Amino acid sequence: MAGNVTLSSSMRTNLLQLQSTQEQINKKQNILSTGNKVNTALDGPTAFFSAKGLNQRAGDLTSLKDAMGQSISTIQAADKGLTAIDSMVDQAKGLTTAAYAALGNDAASIATRKSLAAQFNTLRGQIDKLAGDSGYGGKNLIAGNGLSMDSTSASRAAVNTITGVDNARVTNVQSADTYSIRIKGDGSIEGKTDDISAAESAHGLTGLKLSGTMSSTSGSFSNVQIEVRGANGRSRDFIVSDGSESRTISYFDNSQTTSTALKTAATTGVAQVSTVNVGGTIEEGDIFTITVEGQ
């Protein structure tokens, strides 16, 4: 059974005040639990978005601080490794000095140098291992893997300015740089001495050599296949195929040669003797006919 409760104006006022007080208490509890004076945009738009930007900035600074800590740890690991290596280098110097003092050819000096060399090699191996163990977080500032480099865009552009040269590349540092180039245009490029010397001076090159075959093509030749069938001295076929279409040119490759030589001249009672030499590719089925005085 439901009923109506009638409140006086004073009781309603007190109830509204209690509700307002409870809301304030909830806000204070939220502030105490989060540690933030402003938790939503409704609490203060200006302060809320300013605080949000500052929090993001603080997060970025924390990430940078962590990265700096990793870098510092890497440097500290390298420093400790260098300190230990420096001590080992001093030991190696001592071994070298001792070996220099035993330069005689007698058995004792030779045995001493051999022993010192073994100690030096052992010490060198320890230095290499120590350098390899002086890393932190996968980074090692002491032990490297050799030098490697790539040409800059400016250097490639400089090489590409040579007439007829396109798409120059170079990736070498341990020996003389080698440029790989592609010829553009109609393929006409000259390697005159003066031109090569000028190109070397202009682009800092040494030992520039230009060689190749000039060719001229037209149409699409992406799927063209060229095949030669047959053998020397036989009928040969030159076949050019492009997809399902093909063209065949047949010809005879006559690379065989014959020569005759007179060995004995014909005289009274003596027959003439001659030799016939057949050169080139001779295969089964080849027929050679020798005619003597029409016979």
BAKOLKOL-253106 format. One record per residue (C-alpha): residue number from 1; z, y, x. Coordinates in steps of 0.02 Angstrom, whole numbers. Layout:
<sites>
<site><nulum>NUM</nulum><up>Z</up><north>Y</north><east>X</east></site>
...
</sites>
This chain:
<sites>
<site><nulum>1</nulum><up>0</up><north>0</north><east>0</east></site>
<site><nulum>2</nulum><up>-58</up><north>162</north><east>76</east></site>
<site><nulum>3</nulum><up>27</up><north>325</north><east>55</east></site>
<site><nulum>4</nulum><up>7</up><north>505</north><east>108</east></site>
<site><nulum>5</nulum><up>124</up><north>589</north><east>230</east></site>
<site><nulum>6</nulum><up>144</up><north>773</north><east>207</east></site>
<site><nulum>7</nulum><up>183</up><north>875</north><east>363</east></site>
<site><nulum>8</nulum><up>249</up><north>1047</north><east>364</east></site>
<site><nulum>9</nulum><up>164</up><north>1183</north><east>465</east></site>
<site><nulum>10</nulum><up>300</up><north>1178</north><east>598</east></site>
<site><nulum>11</nulum><up>282</up><north>990</north><east>618</east></site>
<site><nulum>12</nulum><up>93</up><north>1007</north><east>637</east></site>
<site><nulum>13</nulum><up>116</up><north>1139</north><east>770</east></site>
<site><nulum>14</nulum><up>237</up><north>1027</north><east>864</east></site>
<site><nulum>15</nulum><up>115</up><north>880</north><east>851</east></site>
<site><nulum>16</nulum><up>-30</up><north>982</north><east>922</east></site>
<site><nulum>17</nulum><up>81</up><north>1041</north><east>1064</east></site>
<site><nulum>18</nulum><up>131</up><north>861</north><east>1101</east></site>
<site><nulum>19</nulum><up>-53</up><north>808</north><east>1103</east></site>
<site><nulum>20</nulum><up>-96</up><north>952</north><east>1219</east></site>
<site><nulum>21</nulum><up>49</up><north>906</north><east>1332</east></site>
<site><nulum>22</nulum><up>-9</up><north>725</north><east>1336</east></site>
<site><nulum>23</nulum><up>-185</up><north>780</north><east>1387</east></site>
<site><nulum>24</nulum><up>-112</up><north>884</north><east>1528</east></site>
<site><nulum>25</nulum><up>-7</up><north>737</north><east>1583</east></site>
<site><nulum>26</nulum><up>-162</up><north>625</north><east>1585</east></site>
<site><nulum>27</nulum><up>-257</up><north>752</north><east>1691</east></site>
<site><nulum>28</nulum><up>-113</up><north>765</north><east>1815</east></site>
<site><nulum>29</nulum><up>-101</up><north>576</north><east>1826</east></site>
<site><nulum>30</nulum><up>-289</up><north>567</north><east>1858</east></site>
<site><nulum>31</nulum><up>-274</up><north>699</north><east>1994</east></site>
<site><nulum>32</nulum><up>-129</up><north>604</north><east>2073</east></site>
<site><nulum>33</nulum><up>-221</up><north>438</north><east>2066</east></site>
<site><nulum>34</nulum><up>-388</up><north>502</north><east>2135</east></site>
<site><nulum>35</nulum><up>-321</up><north>636</north><east>2250</east></site>
<site><nulum>36</nulum><up>-453</up><north>755</north><east>2182</east></site>
<site><nulum>37</nulum><up>-410</up><north>913</north><east>2089</east></site>
<site><nulum>38</nulum><up>-582</up><north>911</north><east>2007</east></site>
<site><nulum>39</nulum><up>-648</up><north>741</north><east>1952</east></site>
<site><nulum>40</nulum><up>-784</up><north>785</north><east>1827</east></site>
<site><nulum>41</nulum><up>-900</up><north>931</north><east>1797</east></site>
<site><nulum>42</nulum><up>-797</up><north>971</north><east>1642</east></site>
<site><nulum>43</nulum><up>-648</up><north>1010</north><east>1753</east></site>
<site><nulum>44</nulum><up>-746</up><north>1149</north><east>1838</east></site>
<site><nulum>45</nulum><up>-935</up><north>1140</north><east>1868</east></site>
<site><nulum>46</nulum><up>-938</up><north>1253</north><east>2021</east></site>
<site><nulum>47</nulum><up>-793</up><north>1168</north><east>2107</east></site>
<site><nulum>48</nulum><up>-857</up><north>994</north><east>2059</east></site>
<site><nulum>49</nulum><up>-1031</up><north>1013</north><east>2135</east></site>
<site><nulum>50</nulum><up>-963</up><north>1103</north><east>2288</east></site>
<site><nulum>51</nulum><up>-840</up><north>961</north><east>2315</east></site>
<site><nulum>52</nulum><up>-979</up><north>833</north><east>2290</east></site>
<site><nulum>53</nulum><up>-1086</up><north>916</north><east>2425</east></site>
<site><nulum>54</nulum><up>-938</up><north>923</north><east>2543</east></site>
<site><nulum>55</nulum><up>-901</up><north>739</north><east>2513</east></site>
<site><nulum>56</nulum><up>-1080</up><north>692</north><east>2555</east></site>
<site><nulum>57</nulum><up>-1072</up><north>798</north><east>2712</east></site>
<site><nulum>58</nulum><up>-909</up><north>715</north><east>2760</east></site>
<site><nulum>59</nulum><up>-991</up><north>545</north><east>2737</east></site>
<site><nulum>60</nulum><up>-1136</up><north>597</north><east>2850</east></site>
<site><nulum>61</nulum><up>-1015</up><north>659</north><east>2982</east></site>
<site><nulum>62</nulum><up>-919</up><north>496</north><east>2971</east></site>
<site><nulum>63</nulum><up>-1080</up><north>398</north><east>3001</east></site>
<site><nulum>64</nulum><up>-1123</up><north>509</north><east>3149</east></site>
<site><nulum>65</nulum><up>-948</up><north>486</north><east>3217</east></site>
<site><nulum>66</nulum><up>-966</up><north>297</north><east>3205</east></site>
<site><nulum>67</nulum><up>-1135</up><north>306</north><east>3294</east></site>
<site><nulum>68</nulum><up>-1060</up><north>416</north><east>3429</east></site>
<site><nulum>69</nulum><up>-920</up><north>291</north><east>3448</east></site>
<site><nulum>70</nulum><up>-1047</up><north>152</north><east>3473</east></site>
<site><nulum>71</nulum><up>-1140</up><north>257</north><east>3601</east></site>
<site><nulum>72</nulum><up>-979</up><north>297</north><east>3694</east></site>
<site><nulum>73</nulum><up>-934</up><north>113</north><east>3698</east></site>
<site><nulum>74</nulum><up>-1107</up><north>71</north><east>3767</east></site>
<site><nulum>75</nulum><up>-1087</up><north>202</north><east>3904</east></site>
<site><nulum>76</nulum><up>-912</up><north>141</north><east>3944</east></site>
<site><nulum>77</nulum><up>-976</up><north>-38</north><east>3962</east></site>
<site><nulum>78</nulum><up>-1114</up><north>22</north><east>4078</east></site>
<site><nulum>79</nulum><up>-990</up><north>126</north><east>4178</east></site>
<site><nulum>80</nulum><up>-875</up><north>-23</north><east>4204</east></site>
<site><nulum>81</nulum><up>-1024</up><north>-128</north><east>4255</east></site>
<site><nulum>82</nulum><up>-1083</up><north>3</north><east>4380</east></site>
<site><nulum>83</nulum><up>-909</up><north>17</north><east>4453</east></site>
<site><nulum>84</nulum><up>-901</up><north>-170</north><east>4482</east></site>
<site><nulum>85</nulum><up>-1079</up><north>-173</north><east>4549</east></site>
<site><nulum>86</nulum><up>-1038</up><north>-31</north><east>4669</east></site>
<site><nulum>87</nulum><up>-898</up><north>-137</north><east>4741</east></site>
<site><nulum>88</nulum><up>-1016</up><north>-285</north><east>4762</east></site>
<site><nulum>89</nulum><up>-1146</up><north>-174</north><east>4845</east></site>
<site><nulum>90</nulum><up>-1015</up><north>-124</north><east>4973</east></site>
<site><nulum>91</nulum><up>-985</up><north>-309</north><east>5005</east></site>
<site><nulum>92</nulum><up>-1172</up><north>-334</north><east>5026</east></site>
<site><nulum>93</nulum><up>-1177</up><north>-191</north><east>5151</east></site>
<site><nulum>94</nulum><up>-1039</up><north>-276</north><east>5249</east></site>
<site><nulum>95</nulum><up>-1139</up><north>-438</north><east>5253</east></site>
<site><nulum>96</nulum><up>-1293</up><north>-344</north><east>5311</east></site>
<site><nulum>97</nulum><up>-1195</up><north>-259</north><east>5450</east></site>
<site><nulum>98</nulum><up>-1125</up><north>-426</north><east>5506</east></site>
<site><nulum>99</nulum><up>-1299</up><north>-502</north><east>5507</east></site>
<site><nulum>100</nulum><up>-1364</up><north>-356</north><east>5610</east></site>
<site><nulum>101</nulum><up>-1229</up><north>-390</north><east>5738</east></site>
<site><nulum>102</nulum><up>-1288</up><north>-571</north><east>5755</east></site>
<site><nulum>103</nulum><up>-1470</up><north>-548</north><east>5801</east></site>
<site><nulum>104</nulum><up>-1468</up><north>-670</north><east>5946</east></site>
<site><nulum>105</nulum><up>-1580</up><north>-822</north><east>5959</east></site>
<site><nulum>106</nulum><up>-1440</up><north>-940</north><east>6005</east></site>
<site><nulum>107</nulum><up>-1383</up><north>-1076</north><east>5886</east></site>
<site><nulum>108</nulum><up>-1221</up><north>-986</north><east>5841</east></site>
<site><nulum>109</nulum><up>-1311</up><north>-824</north><east>5793</east></site>
<site><nulum>110</nulum><up>-1440</up><north>-918</north><east>5691</east></site>
<site><nulum>111</nulum><up>-1304</up><north>-1015</north><east>5599</east></site>
<site><nulum>112</nulum><up>-1209</up><north>-853</north><east>5567</east></site>
<site><nulum>113</nulum><up>-1361</up><north>-765</north><east>5494</east></site>
<site><nulum>114</nulum><up>-1400</up><north>-916</north><east>5386</east></site>
<site><nulum>115</nulum><up>-1223</up><north>-917</north><east>5317</east></site>
<site><nulum>116</nulum><up>-1226</up><north>-729</north><east>5287</east></site>
<site><nulum>117</nulum><up>-1395</up><north>-744</north><east>5200</east></site>
<site><nulum>118</nulum><up>-1325</up><north>-876</north><east>5082</east></site>
<site><nulum>119</nulum><up>-1176</up><north>-764</north><east>5043</east></site>
<site><nulum>120</nulum><up>-1291</up><north>-616</north><east>5016</east></site>
<site><nulum>121</nulum><up>-1400</up><north>-714</north><east>4894</east></site>
<site><nulum>122</nulum><up>-1247</up><north>-773</north><east>4800</east></site>
<site><nulum>123</nulum><up>-1183</up><north>-594</north><east>4790</east></site>
<site><nulum>124</nulum><up>-1352</up><north>-534</north><east>4729</east></site>
<site><nulum>125</nulum><up>-1351</up><north>-664</north><east>4591</east></site>
<site><nulum>126</nulum><up>-1178</up><north>-607</north><east>4539</east></site>
<site><nulum>127</nulum><up>-1239</up><north>-427</north><east>4532</east></site>
<site><nulum>128</nulum><up>-1384</up><north>-478</north><east>4418</east></site>
<site><nulum>129</nulum><up>-1267</up><north>-574</north><east>4303</east></site>
<site><nulum>130</nulum><up>-1143</up><north>-430</north><east>4299</east></site>
<site><nulum>131</nulum><up>-1282</up><north>-309</north><east>4254</east></site>
<site><nulum>132</nulum><up>-1337</up><north>-425</north><east>4114</east></site>
<site><nulum>133</nulum><up>-1158</up><north>-433</north><east>4046</east></site>
<site><nulum>134</nulum><up>-1134</up><north>-243</north><east>4047</east></site>
<site><nulum>135</nulum><up>-1203</up><north>-214</north><east>3873</east></site>
<site><nulum>136</nulum><up>-1122</up><north>-170</north><east>3707</east></site>
<site><nulum>137</nulum><up>-1188</up><north>-199</north><east>3533</east></site>
<site><nulum>138</nulum><up>-1353</up><north>-269</north><east>3596</east></site>
<site><nulum>139</nulum><up>-1388</up><north>-119</north><east>3709</east></site>
<site><nulum>140</nulum><up>-1384</up><north>-128</north><east>3898</east></site>
<site><nulum>141</nulum><up>-1406</up><north>29</north><east>4003</east></site>
<site><nulum>142</nulum><up>-1410</up><north>-64</north><east>4169</east></site>
<site><nulum>143</nulum><up>-1515</up><north>-221</north><east>4151</east></site>
<site><nulum>144</nulum><up>-1690</up><north>-173</north><east>4098</east></site>
<site><nulum>145</nulum><up>-1843</up><north>-276</north><east>4053</east></site>
<site><nulum>146</nulum><up>-1969</up><north>-184</north><east>4162</east></site>
<site><nulum>147</nulum><up>-2068</up><north>-28</north><east>4128</east></site>
<site><nulum>148</nulum><up>-2187</up><north>-8</north><east>3983</east></site>
<site><nulum>149</nulum><up>-2274</up><north>144</north><east>3911</east></site>
<site><nulum>150</nulum><up>-2414</up><north>199</north><east>3800</east></site>
<site><nulum>151</nulum><up>-2534</up><north>340</north><east>3829</east></site>
<site><nulum>152</nulum><up>-2501</up><north>502</north><east>3736</east></site>
<site><nulum>153</nulum><up>-2615</up><north>568</north><east>3601</east></site>
<site><nulum>154</nulum><up>-2661</up><north>711</north><east>3716</east></site>
<site><nulum>155</nulum><up>-2717</up><north>595</north><east>3857</east></site>
<site><nulum>156</nulum><up>-2819</up><north>489</north><east>3737</east></site>
<site><nulum>157</nulum><up>-2899</up><north>645</north><east>3665</east></site>
<site><nulum>158</nulum><up>-2942</up><north>702</north><east>3842</east></site>
<site><nulum>159</nulum><up>-3031</up><north>539</north><east>3881</east></site>
<site><nulum>160</nulum><up>-3121</up><north>542</north><east>3714</east></site>
<site><nulum>161</nulum><up>-3200</up><north>709</north><east>3760</east></site>
<site><nulum>162</nulum><up>-3313</up><north>620</north><east>3885</east></site>
<site><nulum>163</nulum><up>-3489</up><north>619</north><east>3812</east></site>
<site><nulum>164</nulum><up>-3526</up><north>455</north><east>3724</east></site>
<site><nulum>165</nulum><up>-3348</up><north>389</north><east>3737</east></site>
<site><nulum>166</nulum><up>-3243</up><north>350</north><east>3583</east></site>
<site><nulum>167</nulum><up>-3078</up><north>261</north><east>3546</east></site>
<site><nulum>168</nulum><up>-3000</up><north>260</north><east>3720</east></site>
<site><nulum>169</nulum><up>-2839</up><north>161</north><east>3744</east></site>
<site><nulum>170</nulum><up>-2724</up><north>133</north><east>3893</east></site>
<site><nulum>171</nulum><up>-2560</up><north>36</north><east>3903</east></site>
<site><nulum>172</nulum><up>-2515</up><north>-1</north><east>4083</east></site>
<site><nulum>173</nulum><up>-2387</up><north>70</north><east>4202</east></site>
<site><nulum>174</nulum><up>-2357</up><north>-63</north><east>4334</east></site>
<site><nulum>175</nulum><up>-2532</up><north>-52</north><east>4407</east></site>
<site><nulum>176</nulum><up>-2681</up><north>64</north><east>4400</east></site>
<site><nulum>177</nulum><up>-2710</up><north>126</north><east>4223</east></site>
<site><nulum>178</nulum><up>-2858</up><north>43</north><east>4138</east></site>
<site><nulum>179</nulum><up>-2948</up><north>131</north><east>3995</east></site>
<site><nulum>180</nulum><up>-3035</up><north>28</north><east>3862</east></site>
<site><nulum>181</nulum><up>-3172</up><north>132</north><east>3783</east></site>
<site><nulum>182</nulum><up>-3302</up><north>111</north><east>3646</east></site>
<site><nulum>183</nulum><up>-3471</up><north>197</north><east>3650</east></site>
<site><nulum>184</nulum><up>-3521</up><north>297</north><east>3497</east></site>
<site><nulum>185</nulum><up>-3685</up><north>376</north><east>3445</east></site>
<site><nulum>186</nulum><up>-3851</up><north>298</north><east>3494</east></site>
<site><nulum>187</nulum><up>-3776</up><north>213</north><east>3646</east></site>
<site><nulum>188</nulum><up>-3857</up><north>331</north><east>3772</east></site>
<site><nulum>189</nulum><up>-3732</up><north>362</north><east>3910</east></site>
<site><nulum>190</nulum><up>-3770</up><north>393</north><east>4093</east></site>
<site><nulum>191</nulum><up>-3660</up><north>354</north><east>4240</east></site>
<site><nulum>192</nulum><up>-3727</up><north>476</north><east>4368</east></site>
<site><nulum>193</nulum><up>-3620</up><north>506</north><east>4522</east></site>
<site><nulum>194</nulum><up>-3597</up><north>691</north><east>4484</east></site>
<site><nulum>195</nulum><up>-3551</up><north>656</north><east>4302</east></site>
<site><nulum>196</nulum><up>-3423</up><north>523</north><east>4349</east></site>
<site><nulum>197</nulum><up>-3346</up><north>636</north><east>4482</east></site>
<site><nulum>198</nulum><up>-3333</up><north>779</north><east>4358</east></site>
<site><nulum>199</nulum><up>-3252</up><north>665</north><east>4228</east></site>
<site><nulum>200</nulum><up>-3127</up><north>601</north><east>4356</east></site>
<site><nulum>201</nulum><up>-3079</up><north>778</north><east>4406</east></site>
<site><nulum>202</nulum><up>-3067</up><north>841</north><east>4227</east></site>
<site><nulum>203</nulum><up>-2963</up><north>698</north><east>4160</east></site>
<site><nulum>204</nulum><up>-2863</up><north>638</north><east>4310</east></site>
<site><nulum>205</nulum><up>-2955</up><north>472</north><east>4323</east></site>
<site><nulum>206</nulum><up>-2987</up><north>370</north><east>4479</east></site>
<site><nulum>207</nulum><up>-3122</up><north>239</north><east>4506</east></site>
<site><nulum>208</nulum><up>-3213</up><north>275</north><east>4341</east></site>
<site><nulum>209</nulum><up>-3353</up><north>150</north><east>4313</east></site>
<site><nulum>210</nulum><up>-3477</up><north>151</north><east>4169</east></site>
<site><nulum>211</nulum><up>-3578</up><north>-3</north><east>4130</east></site>
<site><nulum>212</nulum><up>-3650</up><north>-93</north><east>3981</east></site>
<site><nulum>213</nulum><up>-3806</up><north>-120</north><east>3878</east></site>
<site><nulum>214</nulum><up>-3884</up><north>10</north><east>3765</east></site>
<site><nulum>215</nulum><up>-3943</up><north>-57</north><east>3598</east></site>
<site><nulum>216</nulum><up>-4008</up><north>12</north><east>3435</east></site>
<site><nulum>217</nulum><up>-3978</up><north>-74</north><east>3267</east></site>
<site><nulum>218</nulum><up>-4005</up><north>-35</north><east>3084</east></site>
<site><nulum>219</nulum><up>-3945</up><north>-112</north><east>2923</east></site>
<site><nulum>220</nulum><up>-3794</up><north>-224</north><east>2897</east></site>
<site><nulum>221</nulum><up>-3770</up><north>-357</north><east>3030</east></site>
<site><nulum>222</nulum><up>-3593</up><north>-412</north><east>2989</east></site>
<site><nulum>223</nulum><up>-3645</up><north>-592</north><east>2948</east></site>
<site><nulum>224</nulum><up>-3797</up><north>-611</north><east>3061</east></site>
<site><nulum>225</nulum><up>-3808</up><north>-773</north><east>3162</east></site>
<site><nulum>226</nulum><up>-3935</up><north>-803</north><east>3301</east></site>
<site><nulum>227</nulum><up>-3973</up><north>-981</north><east>3358</east></site>
<site><nulum>228</nulum><up>-4098</up><north>-1052</north><east>3483</east></site>
<site><nulum>229</nulum><up>-4144</up><north>-1235</north><east>3466</east></site>
<site><nulum>230</nulum><up>-4245</up><north>-1342</north><east>3586</east></site>
<site><nulum>231</nulum><up>-4250</up><north>-1369</north><east>3774</east></site>
<site><nulum>232</nulum><up>-4346</up><north>-1298</north><east>3919</east></site>
<site><nulum>233</nulum><up>-4521</up><north>-1366</north><east>3926</east></site>
<site><nulum>234</nulum><up>-4518</up><north>-1411</north><east>3742</east></site>
<site><nulum>235</nulum><up>-4552</up><north>-1326</north><east>3577</east></site>
<site><nulum>236</nulum><up>-4409</up><north>-1206</north><east>3538</east></site>
<site><nulum>237</nulum><up>-4352</up><north>-1120</north><east>3378</east></site>
<site><nulum>238</nulum><up>-4274</up><north>-947</north><east>3371</east></site>
<site><nulum>239</nulum><up>-4176</up><north>-937</north><east>3207</east></site>
<site><nulum>240</nulum><up>-4098</up><north>-778</north><east>3135</east></site>
<site><nulum>241</nulum><up>-3985</up><north>-807</north><east>2982</east></site>
<site><nulum>242</nulum><up>-3905</up><north>-678</north><east>2867</east></site>
<site><nulum>243</nulum><up>-3806</up><north>-763</north><east>2730</east></site>
<site><nulum>244</nulum><up>-3924</up><north>-876</north><east>2633</east></site>
<site><nulum>245</nulum><up>-4081</up><north>-799</north><east>2710</east></site>
<site><nulum>246</nulum><up>-4154</up><north>-852</north><east>2878</east></site>
<site><nulum>247</nulum><up>-4308</up><north>-821</north><east>2983</east></site>
<site><nulum>248</nulum><up>-4374</up><north>-945</north><east>3112</east></site>
<site><nulum>249</nulum><up>-4493</up><north>-908</north><east>3255</east></site>
<site><nulum>250</nulum><up>-4562</up><north>-1060</north><east>3348</east></site>
<site><nulum>251</nulum><up>-4633</up><north>-1052</north><east>3522</east></site>
<site><nulum>252</nulum><up>-4666</up><north>-1166</north><east>3670</east></site>
<site><nulum>253</nulum><up>-4558</up><north>-1140</north><east>3823</east></site>
<site><nulum>254</nulum><up>-4678</up><north>-1193</north><east>3961</east></site>
<site><nulum>255</nulum><up>-4560</up><north>-1189</north><east>4107</east></site>
<site><nulum>256</nulum><up>-4641</up><north>-1340</north><east>4193</east></site>
<site><nulum>257</nulum><up>-4742</up><north>-1312</north><east>4352</east></site>
<site><nulum>258</nulum><up>-4866</up><north>-1420</north><east>4448</east></site>
<site><nulum>259</nulum><up>-4926</up><north>-1406</north><east>4625</east></site>
<site><nulum>260</nulum><up>-5044</up><north>-1509</north><east>4733</east></site>
<site><nulum>261</nulum><up>-5048</up><north>-1534</north><east>4920</east></site>
<site><nulum>262</nulum><up>-5178</up><north>-1618</north><east>5031</east></site>
<site><nulum>263</nulum><up>-5097</up><north>-1746</north><east>5144</east></site>
<site><nulum>264</nulum><up>-5250</up><north>-1834</north><east>5221</east></site>
<site><nulum>265</nulum><up>-5427</up><north>-1768</north><east>5214</east></site>
<site><nulum>266</nulum><up>-5566</up><north>-1887</north><east>5168</east></site>
<site><nulum>267</nulum><up>-5671</up><north>-1949</north><east>5313</east></site>
<site><nulum>268</nulum><up>-5789</up><north>-2094</north><east>5340</east></site>
<site><nulum>269</nulum><up>-5691</up><north>-2250</north><east>5298</east></site>
<site><nulum>270</nulum><up>-5533</up><north>-2153</north><east>5257</east></site>
<site><nulum>271</nulum><up>-5488</up><north>-2104</north><east>5080</east></site>
<site><nulum>272</nulum><up>-5418</up><north>-1934</north><east>5037</east></site>
<site><nulum>273</nulum><up>-5230</up><north>-1930</north><east>5003</east></site>
<site><nulum>274</nulum><up>-5156</up><north>-1791</north><east>4896</east></site>
<site><nulum>275</nulum><up>-4985</up><north>-1766</north><east>4815</east></site>
<site><nulum>276</nulum><up>-4946</up><north>-1689</north><east>4647</east></site>
<site><nulum>277</nulum><up>-4773</up><north>-1613</north><east>4617</east></site>
<site><nulum>278</nulum><up>-4712</up><north>-1581</north><east>4440</east></site>
<site><nulum>279</nulum><up>-4564</up><north>-1461</north><east>4424</east></site>
<site><nulum>280</nulum><up>-4456</up><north>-1398</north><east>4282</east></site>
<site><nulum>281</nulum><up>-4378</up><north>-1493</north><east>4138</east></site>
<site><nulum>282</nulum><up>-4455</up><north>-1665</north><east>4114</east></site>
<site><nulum>283</nulum><up>-4403</up><north>-1769</north><east>3965</east></site>
<site><nulum>284</nulum><up>-4447</up><north>-1938</north><east>3896</east></site>
<site><nulum>285</nulum><up>-4614</up><north>-1931</north><east>3806</east></site>
<site><nulum>286</nulum><up>-4694</up><north>-1797</north><east>3917</east></site>
<site><nulum>287</nulum><up>-4875</up><north>-1843</north><east>3965</east></site>
<site><nulum>288</nulum><up>-4958</up><north>-1778</north><east>4124</east></site>
<site><nulum>289</nulum><up>-5144</up><north>-1806</north><east>4159</east></site>
<site><nulum>290</nulum><up>-5216</up><north>-1796</north><east>4335</east></site>
<site><nulum>291</nulum><up>-5404</up><north>-1775</north><east>4350</east></site>
<site><nulum>292</nulum><up>-5493</up><north>-1807</north><east>4515</east></site>
<site><nulum>293</nulum><up>-5674</up><north>-1750</north><east>4525</east></site>
<site><nulum>294</nulum><up>-5687</up><north>-1758</north><east>4337</east></site>
<site><nulum>295</nulum><up>-5623</up><north>-1937</north><east>4326</east></site>
</sites>
